[in-house]
Amino acid sequence: MNHSAQARKTEWTLDIPGAARKRTMNRLGQILQIFGIVMLSSAFLEALVLRFVLKRSYDWKASLASFGTLLGRTFTDFVPLAIAMPGALWLYQHRVLEPERLGVSSYLLLFLGLEFVYYWWHRISHQSRWFWTHHAVHHSPNDFNLSAAYRLGWTSRIMATYIIFSPLALLGFKPVTIFTAYSLNLAYQFWIHAEWIPKLGPLEGILNTPSAHRVHHAANVEYLDSNFGGVLVIFDRLFGTYRPERSDVPIRFGLVKPLETYNPVKIAFHQFGPLLRDLKHARSLREFVGYLFGPPGWRPDGAGETTADLRRRAGMQAQSA
């Protein structure tokens, strides 16, 4: 065998893992496409059963509005991951691990690493207004059903809110692999957007179940800012944000101040108007930063409507009652 043939053989041999990863990613992409069809079909079937079999009320306009936000979100897919997860490529180039050498264990590392990062991303999305401007879209449905699962914001990539996922690249995972794993995490969460599925016994407090996620979507003061996990709720339990569903506290779904519109554009951008007005009236750098990155509802005089403010007032009312 001549030198050039040997070089070509070596190059081809070394390329096999990369080609295999590419085939795996393509397969995952196909799976996600199929899941999209299953997701829409399941949401429609649920609507038919709830309305015509169980004779429950069903807000068809809200469901169509959620579908409209899903369509609008697809146009943001052109935003490159370099903007959505800034710094991820540089971190990957300076990675400290080679997951391929770990075999099957690399999947476990990616799963647990993503769960940990997702927990903090999700928690920050509720506790920082910059992140809340897009995440509030997902919490805007006033009814909790499968169609609410795909009501998602349009600006998450543009606003670089996925930057918190970038450090996973330092563990040796490519940005596209991280984002695919994130998509699979979201795919799991589709089925837990259901009001009719009961508690799941011993799985409660371990997995993110429909009951746990109902609590997460509740606007009740007792339930706010809880159950941030993706597939698991172990980090909620570890960091003190896990709350079980209570039979004595019926859940009200939606935002603290309900959003009453079926317009997908208004749903996608309803947080930006109030944010811009607050920034315009900021009288100092402290106020500007507080309005932009502080908790939703933050006010410089302390008389706002953050979760802490609402709970403090609820406690005062309970004491005076």
C-alpha angles and dihedrals in degrees: 000000000000124000096257093050090049090050091050091049092049092047091049092048093050090049094058095087091048091049090047091052090050091052089048092051091048089050091050089050090054091048091052090050091052089046089054090058092046090048095054092043092050092049091051092047091049090052092052093049095046093047105036105023104033092029094226124149115262127189103222092177091057090050091051089048089055090050088050091055089049091055091047091051092057089067090063092062089090090071105103121238088240086072097035093049106022115197094018095112092049091049090049090053088054095041119156097207138047103214092192088071091057094062114198090355089072090069091053090048091051092046096050093039091051092046091053094047092042090054091056093041090052093045092049089048087064098039103043120060094214089063095035093061090075100026093055087071090070091051096047100090111103090204124057114224140121093280089063089065093073097043095109134158124261101215105057094102095042092050092050091235090151091067089105088068092056096087089066086073088065087066088060102265118134116238091244090052091050092050092047090052088049089052090052089050089055090046089059090052094059096085095048091068092090131113095194099059109094128220113294101223115225092013090068110102092024108057127036097254132181089261093052091046093048086060090050091054094046121117092202114119089231092061105036119128099011141123100028098165124119109211095348135038095203092110090051088056091045095050098037101251099111116113125173122221111265125215090212094056112061110207123245109200128212133042125331085252102038117236110228107193138099095199109114092207093052090046092052095049105027093113097052099069095057090043093053091047091052092048090049092055096044109126098196142020088258091057092045092053091042093054092045103042105012123098117294108271094028117156127183092232092055092244096110134117104255118142089258091051093049093048092047091053092045089053092050091049091050091052093049094047 
